[in-house]
Amino acid sequence: MRLTSPAFEDGSTIPSRYCCGGDELSPPLHIEGVPHTAQALALVVDDPDLPDGGRAHWILWNISADATDLPEGLPEGETVPGLAPAAQGLNDFGRVGYSAPCPPDGEEHRYRFRLYALGEMLNLNPGSDRARFEEELDGKVVAEVELSGSYRRS
């Protein structure tokens, strides 16, 4: 399985358009090679460089296993128009949907876009929090892949 973005390469800088101080849009993502056994996909974006162990910036699940692209600028909200039955969860900033990377001034942080292929759909209510998402994810992952980028706020 492979996750890429036309906006940035793995390990490179995430353009400011997708970060605080920019347009704060979710970046476009491209998905390839999903296992034929997958019934759905889930995505988590987090910042592992925070001293408290990291924060989730975006939680999205029950994306169709046939999906090949997530478009730029997905709207906030518990459900995602055009991606049904995909749902978004409450990120660690208290928002449902994408919260743009925004490290402390002068610091560069890494951001991981982790895509999971799931053997079954997640039985979660839209707007569920990270703890509930991770609990429901347990035992359902058949493949996973990561795309990472960094951002420095000045």
NUBAPA-836289 format. One record per atom (N, C-alpha, C): residue in three letters; atom name; x, y, z. Coordinates in nm, 3 decimals. Atoms other than C-alpha are relative to their C-alpha. Layout:
BEGIN
aa ALA&at CA&X X&Y Y&Z Z
...
% end
This chain:
BEGIN
aa MET&at N&X 0.086&Y -0.117&Z 0.000
aa MET&at CA&X 0.000&Y 0.000&Z 0.000
aa MET&at C&X 0.091&Y 0.123&Z 0.000
aa ARG&at N&X -0.081&Y -0.121&Z 0.014
aa ARG&at CA&X 0.123&Y 0.350&Z -0.077
aa ARG&at C&X -0.088&Y 0.123&Z 0.018
aa LEU&at N&X 0.068&Y -0.127&Z -0.021
aa LEU&at CA&X 0.020&Y 0.699&Z 0.037
aa LEU&at C&X 0.096&Y 0.111&Z -0.041
aa THR&at N&X -0.082&Y -0.111&Z 0.047
aa THR&at CA&X 0.154&Y 1.005&Z -0.144
aa THR&at C&X -0.087&Y 0.126&Z -0.004
aa SER&at N&X 0.072&Y -0.126&Z 0.018
aa SER&at CA&X 0.062&Y 1.370&Z -0.189
aa SER&at C&X 0.064&Y 0.076&Z -0.116
aa PRO&at N&X -0.057&Y -0.084&Z 0.105
aa PRO&at CA&X 0.101&Y 1.586&Z -0.498
aa PRO&at C&X 0.050&Y 0.134&Z 0.056
aa ALA&at N&X -0.039&Y -0.127&Z -0.061
aa ALA&at CA&X 0.161&Y 1.876&Z -0.254
aa ALA&at C&X 0.139&Y -0.005&Z 0.064
aa PHE&at N&X -0.133&Y 0.012&Z -0.062
aa PHE&at CA&X 0.477&Y 1.740&Z -0.084
aa PHE&at C&X 0.046&Y -0.146&Z -0.006
aa GLU&at N&X -0.059&Y 0.134&Z 0.003
aa GLU&at CA&X 0.711&Y 1.442&Z -0.094
aa GLU&at C&X 0.022&Y -0.051&Z 0.141
aa ASP&at N&X -0.024&Y 0.060&Z -0.130
aa ASP&at CA&X 0.761&Y 1.200&Z 0.190
aa ASP&at C&X 0.131&Y 0.053&Z 0.058
aa GLY&at N&X -0.118&Y -0.051&Z -0.068
aa GLY&at CA&X 1.005&Y 1.350&Z 0.440
aa GLY&at C&X 0.033&Y 0.145&Z -0.029
aa SER&at N&X -0.031&Y -0.139&Z 0.036
aa SER&at CA&X 0.991&Y 1.700&Z 0.290
aa SER&at C&X -0.088&Y 0.097&Z 0.081
aa THR&at N&X 0.076&Y -0.104&Z -0.068
aa THR&at CA&X 0.839&Y 2.027&Z 0.406
aa THR&at C&X -0.143&Y 0.006&Z -0.052
aa ILE&at N&X 0.141&Y -0.018&Z 0.037
aa ILE&at CA&X 0.461&Y 2.058&Z 0.407
aa ILE&at C&X -0.019&Y 0.147&Z -0.037
aa PRO&at N&X 0.020&Y -0.141&Z 0.039
aa PRO&at CA&X 0.369&Y 2.376&Z 0.215
aa PRO&at C&X -0.088&Y 0.074&Z 0.101
aa SER&at N&X 0.073&Y -0.080&Z -0.098
aa SER&at CA&X 0.238&Y 2.657&Z 0.434
aa SER&at C&X -0.149&Y 0.008&Z -0.029
aa ARG&at N&X 0.143&Y 0.000&Z 0.037
aa ARG&at CA&X -0.093&Y 2.642&Z 0.244
aa ARG&at C&X -0.081&Y -0.095&Z 0.088
aa TYR&at N&X 0.068&Y 0.104&Z -0.077
aa TYR&at CA&X -0.177&Y 2.336&Z 0.457
aa TYR&at C&X 0.027&Y 0.013&Z 0.151
aa CYS&at N&X -0.041&Y -0.018&Z -0.139
aa CYS&at CA&X -0.048&Y 2.478&Z 0.787
aa CYS&at C&X -0.055&Y 0.132&Z 0.056
aa CYS&at N&X 0.046&Y -0.125&Z -0.061
aa CYS&at CA&X -0.129&Y 2.755&Z 1.035
aa CYS&at C&X 0.076&Y 0.116&Z -0.062
aa GLY&at N&X -0.059&Y -0.114&Z 0.067
aa GLY&at CA&X -0.061&Y 3.095&Z 0.893
aa GLY&at C&X -0.024&Y -0.003&Z -0.150
aa GLY&at N&X 0.035&Y 0.014&Z 0.142
aa GLY&at CA&X -0.160&Y 2.963&Z 0.550
aa GLY&at C&X -0.150&Y -0.016&Z -0.012
aa ASP&at N&X 0.143&Y 0.021&Z 0.020
aa ASP&at CA&X -0.496&Y 2.848&Z 0.422
aa ASP&at C&X -0.060&Y -0.106&Z 0.092
aa GLU&at N&X 0.041&Y 0.104&Z -0.096
aa GLU&at CA&X -0.509&Y 2.562&Z 0.676
aa GLU&at C&X -0.092&Y -0.105&Z -0.063
aa LEU&at N&X 0.077&Y 0.103&Z 0.071
aa LEU&at CA&X -0.651&Y 2.321&Z 0.415
aa LEU&at C&X 0.063&Y -0.137&Z 0.024
aa SER&at N&X -0.057&Y 0.135&Z 0.000
aa SER&at CA&X -0.612&Y 1.946&Z 0.437
aa SER&at C&X 0.065&Y -0.021&Z -0.137
aa PRO&at N&X -0.067&Y 0.019&Z 0.128
aa PRO&at CA&X -0.361&Y 1.843&Z 0.169
aa PRO&at C&X -0.064&Y -0.112&Z -0.082
aa PRO&at N&X 0.048&Y 0.110&Z 0.083
aa PRO&at CA&X -0.455&Y 1.626&Z -0.127
aa PRO&at C&X 0.086&Y -0.124&Z 0.024
aa LEU&at N&X -0.070&Y 0.126&Z -0.022
aa LEU&at CA&X -0.362&Y 1.260&Z -0.080
aa LEU&at C&X -0.037&Y -0.100&Z -0.108
aa HIS&at N&X 0.022&Y 0.103&Z 0.101
aa HIS&at CA&X -0.325&Y 0.974&Z -0.326
aa HIS&at C&X 0.030&Y -0.137&Z 0.061
aa ILE&at N&X -0.007&Y 0.134&Z -0.059
aa ILE&at CA&X -0.378&Y 0.609&Z -0.230
aa ILE&at C&X 0.015&Y -0.104&Z -0.111
aa GLU&at N&X -0.021&Y 0.109&Z 0.096
aa GLU&at CA&X -0.248&Y 0.303&Z -0.418
aa GLU&at C&X 0.023&Y -0.131&Z 0.074
aa GLY&at N&X -0.036&Y 0.131&Z -0.049
aa GLY&at CA&X -0.218&Y -0.069&Z -0.362
aa GLY&at C&X -0.072&Y -0.048&Z 0.125
aa VAL&at N&X 0.079&Y 0.046&Z -0.115
aa VAL&at CA&X -0.492&Y -0.121&Z -0.105
aa VAL&at C&X -0.024&Y -0.150&Z -0.014
aa PRO&at N&X 0.022&Y 0.145&Z 0.009
aa PRO&at CA&X -0.511&Y -0.493&Z -0.023
aa PRO&at C&X -0.145&Y -0.034&Z -0.036
aa HIS&at N&X 0.135&Y 0.038&Z 0.043
aa HIS&at CA&X -0.809&Y -0.669&Z -0.181
aa HIS&at C&X -0.087&Y -0.044&Z 0.117
aa THR&at N&X 0.077&Y 0.042&Z -0.118
aa THR&at CA&X -0.913&Y -0.789&Z 0.166
aa THR&at C&X -0.054&Y 0.119&Z 0.080
aa ALA&at N&X 0.043&Y -0.119&Z -0.075
aa ALA&at CA&X -0.965&Y -0.431&Z 0.290
aa ALA&at C&X -0.147&Y 0.032&Z -0.029
aa GLN&at N&X 0.140&Y -0.041&Z 0.011
aa GLN&at CA&X -1.324&Y -0.324&Z 0.355
aa GLN&at C&X -0.016&Y 0.151&Z 0.013
aa ALA&at N&X 0.005&Y -0.145&Z -0.022
aa ALA&at CA&X -1.243&Y 0.038&Z 0.448
aa ALA&at C&X 0.141&Y 0.050&Z 0.030
aa LEU&at N&X -0.126&Y -0.065&Z -0.034
aa LEU&at CA&X -0.962&Y 0.284&Z 0.512
aa LEU&at C&X -0.022&Y 0.098&Z 0.114
aa ALA&at N&X 0.004&Y -0.101&Z -0.106
aa ALA&at CA&X -0.882&Y 0.510&Z 0.806
aa ALA&at C&X 0.130&Y 0.080&Z -0.007
aa LEU&at N&X -0.115&Y -0.088&Z 0.006
aa LEU&at CA&X -0.644&Y 0.805&Z 0.831
aa LEU&at C&X 0.013&Y 0.075&Z 0.132
aa VAL&at N&X -0.031&Y -0.081&Z -0.118
aa VAL&at CA&X -0.478&Y 0.969&Z 1.130
aa VAL&at C&X 0.120&Y 0.087&Z -0.034
aa VAL&at N&X -0.114&Y -0.090&Z 0.014
aa VAL&at CA&X -0.252&Y 1.274&Z 1.113
aa VAL&at C&X 0.036&Y 0.046&Z 0.141
aa ASP&at N&X -0.041&Y -0.043&Z -0.133
aa ASP&at CA&X -0.046&Y 1.343&Z 1.423
aa ASP&at C&X 0.137&Y 0.064&Z -0.003
aa ASP&at N&X -0.128&Y -0.066&Z -0.022
aa ASP&at CA&X 0.253&Y 1.536&Z 1.553
aa ASP&at C&X 0.070&Y -0.077&Z 0.112
aa PRO&at N&X -0.065&Y 0.079&Z -0.102
aa PRO&at CA&X 0.487&Y 1.294&Z 1.734
aa PRO&at C&X 0.108&Y 0.076&Z 0.077
aa ASP&at N&X -0.111&Y -0.074&Z -0.060
aa ASP&at CA&X 0.734&Y 1.569&Z 1.834
aa ASP&at C&X -0.037&Y 0.082&Z 0.122
aa LEU&at N&X 0.039&Y -0.072&Z -0.121
aa LEU&at CA&X 0.536&Y 1.716&Z 2.121
aa LEU&at C&X 0.043&Y -0.078&Z 0.123
aa PRO&at N&X -0.048&Y 0.070&Z -0.119
aa PRO&at CA&X 0.665&Y 1.638&Z 2.469
aa PRO&at C&X -0.105&Y -0.089&Z 0.067
aa ASP&at N&X 0.105&Y 0.081&Z -0.064
aa ASP&at CA&X 0.328&Y 1.493&Z 2.576
aa ASP&at C&X -0.033&Y -0.126&Z -0.079
aa GLY&at N&X 0.022&Y 0.123&Z 0.077
aa GLY&at CA&X 0.354&Y 1.212&Z 2.320
aa GLY&at C&X -0.074&Y 0.022&Z -0.130
aa GLY&at N&X 0.061&Y -0.029&Z 0.129
aa GLY&at CA&X 0.186&Y 1.385&Z 2.029
aa GLY&at C&X -0.148&Y 0.026&Z 0.008
aa ARG&at N&X 0.142&Y -0.034&Z 0.010
aa ARG&at CA&X -0.151&Y 1.513&Z 1.926
aa ARG&at C&X -0.052&Y -0.037&Z -0.138
aa ALA&at N&X 0.066&Y 0.031&Z 0.128
aa ALA&at CA&X -0.392&Y 1.399&Z 1.658
aa ALA&at C&X -0.056&Y 0.128&Z -0.059
aa HIS&at N&X 0.050&Y -0.116&Z 0.073
aa HIS&at CA&X -0.462&Y 1.669&Z 1.400
aa HIS&at C&X -0.120&Y -0.035&Z -0.087
aa TRP&at N&X 0.110&Y 0.040&Z 0.089
aa TRP&at CA&X -0.709&Y 1.465&Z 1.196
aa TRP&at C&X -0.026&Y -0.148&Z 0.018
aa ILE&at N&X 0.042&Y 0.139&Z -0.009
aa ILE&at CA&X -0.902&Y 1.141&Z 1.236
aa ILE&at C&X -0.116&Y -0.019&Z -0.097
aa LEU&at N&X 0.099&Y 0.023&Z 0.106
aa LEU&at CA&X -1.099&Y 1.007&Z 0.940
aa LEU&at C&X -0.011&Y -0.151&Z -0.020
aa TRP&at N&X 0.016&Y 0.145&Z 0.014
aa TRP&at CA&X -1.247&Y 0.657&Z 0.904
aa TRP&at C&X -0.118&Y -0.035&Z -0.091
aa ASN&at N&X 0.101&Y 0.056&Z 0.090
aa ASN&at CA&X -1.470&Y 0.435&Z 0.691
aa ASN&at C&X 0.001&Y 0.065&Z -0.139
aa ILE&at N&X -0.022&Y -0.042&Z 0.138
aa ILE&at CA&X -1.325&Y 0.575&Z 0.371
aa ILE&at C&X -0.013&Y -0.126&Z -0.085
aa SER&at N&X 0.015&Y 0.117&Z 0.088
aa SER&at CA&X -1.413&Y 0.341&Z 0.084
aa SER&at C&X 0.137&Y -0.059&Z -0.032
aa ALA&at N&X -0.126&Y 0.068&Z 0.033
aa ALA&at CA&X -1.142&Y 0.081&Z 0.024
aa ALA&at C&X 0.036&Y 0.020&Z -0.147
aa ASP&at N&X -0.026&Y -0.028&Z 0.142
aa ASP&at CA&X -1.174&Y 0.173&Z -0.347
aa ASP&at C&X 0.050&Y 0.142&Z -0.024
aa ALA&at N&X -0.042&Y -0.140&Z 0.016
aa ALA&at CA&X -1.078&Y 0.538&Z -0.285
aa ALA&at C&X 0.145&Y 0.006&Z -0.046
aa THR&at N&X -0.137&Y -0.021&Z 0.045
aa THR&at CA&X -0.770&Y 0.653&Z -0.471
aa THR&at C&X 0.050&Y 0.141&Z 0.031
aa ASP&at N&X -0.040&Y -0.137&Z -0.029
aa ASP&at CA&X -0.772&Y 1.021&Z -0.379
aa ASP&at C&X -0.088&Y 0.061&Z 0.109
aa LEU&at N&X 0.071&Y -0.087&Z -0.093
aa LEU&at CA&X -0.867&Y 1.245&Z -0.091
aa LEU&at C&X 0.031&Y 0.141&Z -0.047
aa PRO&at N&X -0.026&Y -0.131&Z 0.057
aa PRO&at CA&X -0.911&Y 1.594&Z -0.235
aa PRO&at C&X 0.047&Y 0.101&Z 0.105
aa GLU&at N&X -0.044&Y -0.110&Z -0.085
aa GLU&at CA&X -0.757&Y 1.908&Z -0.093
aa GLU&at C&X -0.120&Y 0.067&Z 0.066
aa GLY&at N&X 0.098&Y -0.083&Z -0.067
aa GLY&at CA&X -0.955&Y 2.103&Z 0.162
aa GLY&at C&X -0.129&Y -0.068&Z 0.039
aa LEU&at N&X 0.124&Y 0.065&Z -0.046
aa LEU&at CA&X -1.199&Y 1.847&Z 0.300
aa LEU&at C&X -0.061&Y 0.085&Z 0.112
aa PRO&at N&X 0.064&Y -0.087&Z -0.099
aa PRO&at CA&X -1.455&Y 2.038&Z 0.508
aa PRO&at C&X -0.005&Y -0.063&Z 0.138
aa GLU&at N&X 0.022&Y 0.047&Z -0.135
aa GLU&at CA&X -1.490&Y 2.014&Z 0.882
aa GLU&at C&X -0.141&Y -0.059&Z 0.006
aa GLY&at N&X 0.132&Y 0.058&Z -0.017
aa GLY&at CA&X -1.786&Y 1.816&Z 1.005
aa GLY&at C&X 0.011&Y -0.149&Z 0.021
aa GLU&at N&X -0.003&Y 0.141&Z -0.035
aa GLU&at CA&X -1.872&Y 1.470&Z 1.122
aa GLU&at C&X -0.006&Y -0.092&Z -0.121
aa THR&at N&X 0.003&Y 0.079&Z 0.123
aa THR&at CA&X -1.945&Y 1.341&Z 0.772
aa THR&at C&X 0.066&Y 0.082&Z -0.111
aa VAL&at N&X -0.073&Y -0.066&Z 0.106
aa VAL&at CA&X -1.760&Y 1.420&Z 0.451
aa VAL&at C&X -0.077&Y -0.015&Z -0.130
aa PRO&at N&X 0.073&Y 0.007&Z 0.126
aa PRO&at CA&X -1.966&Y 1.507&Z 0.143
aa PRO&at C&X 0.086&Y -0.062&Z -0.110
aa GLY&at N&X -0.071&Y 0.064&Z 0.109
aa GLY&at CA&X -1.867&Y 1.287&Z -0.148
aa GLY&at C&X 0.085&Y -0.120&Z 0.041
aa LEU&at N&X -0.080&Y 0.113&Z -0.047
aa LEU&at CA&X -1.684&Y 1.032&Z 0.070
aa LEU&at C&X -0.080&Y -0.096&Z 0.087
aa ALA&at N&X 0.084&Y 0.085&Z -0.084
aa ALA&at CA&X -1.980&Y 0.863&Z 0.239
aa ALA&at C&X 0.036&Y -0.146&Z -0.021
aa PRO&at N&X 0.042&Y -0.026&Z -0.137
aa PRO&at CA&X -1.980&Y 0.666&Z 0.459
aa PRO&at C&X 0.110&Y 0.053&Z 0.091
aa ALA&at N&X -0.111&Y -0.051&Z -0.081
aa ALA&at CA&X -1.655&Y 0.831&Z 0.574
aa ALA&at C&X -0.049&Y 0.098&Z 0.106
aa ALA&at N&X 0.033&Y -0.087&Z -0.112
aa ALA&at CA&X -1.673&Y 1.007&Z 0.909
aa ALA&at C&X 0.129&Y 0.057&Z 0.057
aa GLN&at N&X -0.115&Y -0.063&Z -0.065
aa GLN&at CA&X -1.440&Y 1.242&Z 1.094
aa GLN&at C&X -0.022&Y 0.001&Z 0.150
aa GLY&at N&X 0.006&Y 0.000&Z -0.145
aa GLY&at CA&X -1.356&Y 1.236&Z 1.460
aa GLY&at C&X 0.050&Y 0.130&Z 0.061
aa LEU&at N&X -0.045&Y -0.113&Z -0.080
aa LEU&at CA&X -1.277&Y 1.484&Z 1.730
aa LEU&at C&X 0.151&Y -0.010&Z 0.016
aa ASN&at N&X -0.145&Y 0.004&Z -0.013
aa ASN&at CA&X -0.908&Y 1.567&Z 1.703
aa ASN&at C&X 0.041&Y 0.051&Z 0.138
aa ASP&at N&X -0.048&Y -0.037&Z -0.133
aa ASP&at CA&X -0.690&Y 1.655&Z 2.001
aa ASP&at C&X -0.001&Y 0.151&Z 0.025
aa PHE&at N&X 0.016&Y -0.144&Z -0.016
aa PHE&at CA&X -0.765&Y 2.025&Z 1.950
aa PHE&at C&X -0.147&Y 0.036&Z 0.023
aa GLY&at N&X 0.141&Y -0.021&Z -0.027
aa GLY&at CA&X -1.136&Y 1.979&Z 2.017
aa GLY&at C&X -0.083&Y 0.033&Z -0.122
aa ARG&at N&X 0.073&Y -0.029&Z 0.124
aa ARG&at CA&X -1.239&Y 2.012&Z 1.651
aa ARG&at C&X -0.025&Y -0.129&Z -0.075
aa VAL&at N&X 0.030&Y 0.114&Z 0.087
aa VAL&at CA&X -1.403&Y 1.765&Z 1.416
aa VAL&at C&X 0.049&Y 0.037&Z -0.139
aa GLY&at N&X -0.060&Y -0.027&Z 0.129
aa GLY&at CA&X -1.196&Y 1.753&Z 1.099
aa GLY&at C&X 0.148&Y 0.030&Z 0.014
aa TYR&at N&X -0.143&Y -0.026&Z 0.010
aa TYR&at CA&X -0.849&Y 1.870&Z 1.001
aa TYR&at C&X 0.038&Y 0.125&Z 0.078
aa SER&at N&X -0.064&Y -0.116&Z -0.065
aa SER&at CA&X -0.646&Y 2.099&Z 1.230
aa SER&at C&X 0.141&Y 0.008&Z -0.055
aa ALA&at N&X -0.127&Y -0.018&Z 0.070
aa ALA&at CA&X -0.346&Y 2.236&Z 1.044
aa ALA&at C&X 0.121&Y -0.010&Z 0.093
aa PRO&at N&X -0.124&Y 0.000&Z -0.076
aa PRO&at CA&X 0.011&Y 2.174&Z 1.161
aa PRO&at C&X 0.033&Y 0.141&Z 0.047
aa CYS&at N&X -0.028&Y -0.132&Z -0.057
aa CYS&at CA&X 0.113&Y 2.457&Z 1.391
aa CYS&at C&X 0.095&Y -0.015&Z 0.119
aa PRO&at N&X -0.093&Y 0.016&Z -0.110
aa PRO&at CA&X 0.429&Y 2.396&Z 1.593
aa PRO&at C&X 0.028&Y 0.134&Z 0.070
aa PRO&at N&X -0.038&Y -0.126&Z -0.066
aa PRO&at CA&X 0.553&Y 2.652&Z 1.847
aa PRO&at C&X 0.095&Y 0.081&Z -0.089
aa ASP&at N&X -0.087&Y -0.089&Z 0.079
aa ASP&at CA&X 0.730&Y 2.954&Z 1.693
aa ASP&at C&X 0.144&Y -0.048&Z 0.004
aa GLY&at N&X -0.141&Y 0.034&Z 0.011
aa GLY&at CA&X 1.078&Y 2.866&Z 1.569
aa GLY&at C&X 0.031&Y -0.149&Z 0.005
aa GLU&at N&X -0.024&Y 0.144&Z -0.007
aa GLU&at CA&X 1.035&Y 2.490&Z 1.607
aa GLU&at C&X -0.049&Y -0.068&Z -0.127
aa GLU&at N&X 0.043&Y 0.083&Z 0.111
aa GLU&at CA&X 1.015&Y 2.234&Z 1.330
aa GLU&at C&X -0.052&Y -0.131&Z 0.057
aa HIS&at N&X 0.059&Y 0.126&Z -0.044
aa HIS&at CA&X 0.785&Y 1.937&Z 1.390
aa HIS&at C&X -0.029&Y -0.087&Z -0.120
aa ARG&at N&X 0.039&Y 0.097&Z 0.101
aa ARG&at CA&X 0.717&Y 1.622&Z 1.192
aa ARG&at C&X -0.150&Y -0.027&Z 0.014
aa TYR&at N&X 0.142&Y 0.035&Z 0.001
aa TYR&at CA&X 0.362&Y 1.531&Z 1.094
aa TYR&at C&X -0.014&Y -0.129&Z -0.079
aa ARG&at N&X 0.017&Y 0.131&Z 0.062
aa ARG&at CA&X 0.267&Y 1.173&Z 1.016
aa ARG&at C&X -0.143&Y -0.014&Z -0.050
aa PHE&at N&X 0.128&Y 0.032&Z 0.061
aa PHE&at CA&X -0.017&Y 1.089&Z 0.779
aa PHE&at C&X -0.001&Y -0.153&Z -0.008
aa ARG&at N&X 0.001&Y 0.146&Z -0.006
aa ARG&at CA&X -0.091&Y 0.726&Z 0.867
aa ARG&at C&X -0.132&Y -0.053&Z -0.052
aa LEU&at N&X 0.117&Y 0.059&Z 0.063
aa LEU&at CA&X -0.330&Y 0.532&Z 0.647
aa LEU&at C&X -0.007&Y -0.147&Z 0.037
aa TYR&at N&X 0.023&Y 0.138&Z -0.039
aa TYR&at CA&X -0.478&Y 0.203&Z 0.764
aa TYR&at C&X -0.102&Y -0.064&Z -0.094
aa ALA&at N&X 0.098&Y 0.082&Z 0.071
aa ALA&at CA&X -0.646&Y -0.062&Z 0.549
aa ALA&at C&X -0.064&Y -0.089&Z 0.105
aa LEU&at N&X 0.074&Y 0.071&Z -0.105
aa LEU&at CA&X -0.916&Y -0.225&Z 0.760
aa LEU&at C&X -0.074&Y -0.120&Z -0.057
aa GLY&at N&X 0.071&Y 0.121&Z 0.039
aa GLY&at CA&X -1.061&Y -0.574&Z 0.740
aa GLY&at C&X -0.150&Y 0.012&Z 0.015
aa GLU&at N&X 0.143&Y -0.028&Z -0.015
aa GLU&at CA&X -1.399&Y -0.431&Z 0.841
aa GLU&at C&X -0.020&Y 0.148&Z 0.031
aa MET&at N&X 0.035&Y -0.140&Z -0.031
aa MET&at CA&X -1.574&Y -0.096&Z 0.879
aa MET&at C&X 0.007&Y 0.020&Z 0.150
aa LEU&at N&X -0.001&Y -0.031&Z -0.142
aa LEU&at CA&X -1.536&Y 0.077&Z 1.213
aa LEU&at C&X -0.141&Y 0.035&Z 0.045
aa ASN&at N&X 0.132&Y -0.026&Z -0.057
aa ASN&at CA&X -1.846&Y 0.084&Z 1.429
aa ASN&at C&X 0.012&Y 0.117&Z 0.098
aa LEU&at N&X -0.021&Y -0.122&Z -0.078
aa LEU&at CA&X -1.803&Y 0.441&Z 1.550
aa LEU&at C&X -0.098&Y 0.107&Z -0.042
aa ASN&at N&X 0.083&Y -0.115&Z 0.033
aa ASN&at CA&X -2.030&Y 0.739&Z 1.569
aa ASN&at C&X 0.087&Y 0.113&Z -0.053
aa PRO&at N&X -0.074&Y -0.118&Z 0.045
aa PRO&at CA&X -1.913&Y 1.041&Z 1.368
aa PRO&at C&X 0.023&Y 0.094&Z 0.118
aa GLY&at N&X -0.034&Y -0.091&Z -0.109
aa GLY&at CA&X -1.737&Y 1.285&Z 1.599
aa GLY&at C&X 0.063&Y -0.069&Z 0.120
aa SER&at N&X -0.064&Y 0.072&Z -0.111
aa SER&at CA&X -1.591&Y 1.012&Z 1.823
aa SER&at C&X 0.142&Y 0.051&Z 0.022
aa ASP&at N&X -0.133&Y -0.050&Z -0.031
aa ASP&at CA&X -1.265&Y 1.097&Z 1.998
aa ASP&at C&X 0.109&Y -0.103&Z -0.033
aa ARG&at N&X -0.114&Y 0.083&Z 0.036
aa ARG&at CA&X -0.917&Y 0.953&Z 1.945
aa ARG&at C&X 0.005&Y -0.131&Z 0.079
aa ALA&at N&X -0.005&Y 0.121&Z -0.083
aa ALA&at CA&X -0.934&Y 0.708&Z 2.236
aa ALA&at C&X -0.099&Y -0.104&Z -0.050
aa ARG&at N&X 0.103&Y 0.092&Z 0.050
aa ARG&at CA&X -1.257&Y 0.555&Z 2.107
aa ARG&at C&X 0.039&Y -0.054&Z -0.139
aa PHE&at N&X -0.047&Y 0.042&Z 0.132
aa PHE&at CA&X -1.115&Y 0.546&Z 1.751
aa PHE&at C&X 0.107&Y -0.108&Z 0.013
aa GLU&at N&X -0.109&Y 0.096&Z -0.015
aa GLU&at CA&X -0.799&Y 0.366&Z 1.863
aa GLU&at C&X -0.050&Y -0.133&Z 0.058
aa GLU&at N&X 0.059&Y 0.121&Z -0.057
aa GLU&at CA&X -1.002&Y 0.119&Z 2.067
aa GLU&at C&X -0.071&Y -0.081&Z -0.109
aa GLU&at N&X 0.075&Y 0.067&Z 0.107
aa GLU&at CA&X -1.223&Y 0.038&Z 1.767
aa GLU&at C&X 0.093&Y -0.051&Z -0.111
aa LEU&at N&X -0.097&Y 0.038&Z 0.102
aa LEU&at CA&X -0.921&Y 0.017&Z 1.533
aa LEU&at C&X 0.072&Y -0.131&Z 0.035
aa ASP&at N&X -0.076&Y 0.116&Z -0.048
aa ASP&at CA&X -0.758&Y -0.256&Z 1.744
aa ASP&at C&X -0.050&Y -0.130&Z -0.063
aa GLY&at N&X 0.032&Y 0.130&Z 0.060
aa GLY&at CA&X -0.746&Y -0.589&Z 1.559
aa GLY&at C&X -0.060&Y 0.005&Z -0.138
aa LYS&at N&X 0.066&Y -0.011&Z 0.132
aa LYS&at CA&X -0.894&Y -0.456&Z 1.234
aa LYS&at C&X 0.095&Y 0.042&Z -0.112
aa VAL&at N&X -0.095&Y -0.051&Z 0.100
aa VAL&at CA&X -0.579&Y -0.331&Z 1.056
aa VAL&at C&X 0.062&Y -0.116&Z -0.077
aa VAL&at N&X -0.061&Y 0.104&Z 0.085
aa VAL&at CA&X -0.469&Y -0.547&Z 0.761
aa VAL&at C&X 0.126&Y 0.053&Z -0.071
aa ALA&at N&X -0.121&Y -0.062&Z 0.056
aa ALA&at CA&X -0.207&Y -0.301&Z 0.627
aa ALA&at C&X 0.003&Y 0.146&Z 0.044
aa GLU&at N&X -0.012&Y -0.142&Z -0.032
aa GLU&at CA&X -0.072&Y 0.042&Z 0.707
aa GLU&at C&X 0.119&Y 0.059&Z -0.072
aa VAL&at N&X -0.106&Y -0.072&Z 0.069
aa VAL&at CA&X 0.148&Y 0.303&Z 0.545
aa VAL&at C&X 0.005&Y 0.141&Z 0.059
aa GLU&at N&X -0.017&Y -0.133&Z -0.058
aa GLU&at CA&X 0.287&Y 0.640&Z 0.649
aa GLU&at C&X 0.065&Y 0.094&Z -0.101
aa LEU&at N&X -0.059&Y -0.111&Z 0.074
aa LEU&at CA&X 0.361&Y 0.966&Z 0.469
aa LEU&at C&X 0.033&Y 0.105&Z 0.104
aa SER&at N&X -0.033&Y -0.101&Z -0.101
aa SER&at CA&X 0.547&Y 1.227&Z 0.671
aa SER&at C&X 0.051&Y 0.126&Z -0.067
aa GLY&at N&X -0.049&Y -0.129&Z 0.044
aa GLY&at CA&X 0.628&Y 1.591&Z 0.630
aa GLY&at C&X 0.032&Y 0.082&Z 0.123
aa SER&at N&X -0.034&Y -0.085&Z -0.113
aa SER&at CA&X 0.763&Y 1.868&Z 0.847
aa SER&at C&X -0.043&Y 0.144&Z -0.030
aa TYR&at N&X 0.037&Y -0.140&Z 0.014
aa TYR&at CA&X 0.674&Y 2.228&Z 0.911
aa TYR&at C&X 0.066&Y 0.079&Z 0.112
aa ARG&at N&X -0.060&Y -0.092&Z -0.096
aa ARG&at CA&X 0.857&Y 2.514&Z 1.084
aa ARG&at C&X -0.077&Y 0.131&Z -0.009
aa ARG&at N&X 0.070&Y -0.128&Z -0.006
aa ARG&at CA&X 0.663&Y 2.815&Z 1.197
aa ARG&at C&X 0.100&Y 0.104&Z 0.047
aa SER&at N&X -0.095&Y -0.103&Z -0.041
aa SER&at CA&X 0.864&Y 3.134&Z 1.214
aa SER&at C&X -0.071&Y 0.126&Z 0.043
% end
